[in-house]
Amino acid sequence: GIPNVIMEAMSYGLPVIATDVAGIKEVVHDRETGLLIEQRDEEAIAGAIRHIIDNPKEARAMGASARSLVLNLFDYTKNCARLMDLFREHSRPADTGKELD
């Protein structure tokens, strides 16, 4: 899965530095919503932190993209509507094509 702390940081418009494990790659798109680095690479972590510090304009742009992505992907109103559409679509009796009440 995607760690909640990553989605929470992104929802506040922060670029995220993370390793490519679990489902992190679903939301941390390298150089778009944050920076992805190799696991257990201390130099890569330090370099990514330095990159964010040295490039505030790029960091703000990644943060804005991160916020937009998370708000779009995890909007409960949209997701509930999609789920209800799926229920409606799959709750029709096969022989009539009518929805169940």
Buried (B, 14 or more C-beta within 10 A) or exposed (E): EBBEEBBEBBBEBBBBBBBEEEEBBEBBBEEBBBBBBEEEEEEBBEBBEEBBEEEEEEBEBBBEBBBEBBEEBBEEEEEEEEEEEEEEEEEEEEEEEEEEE
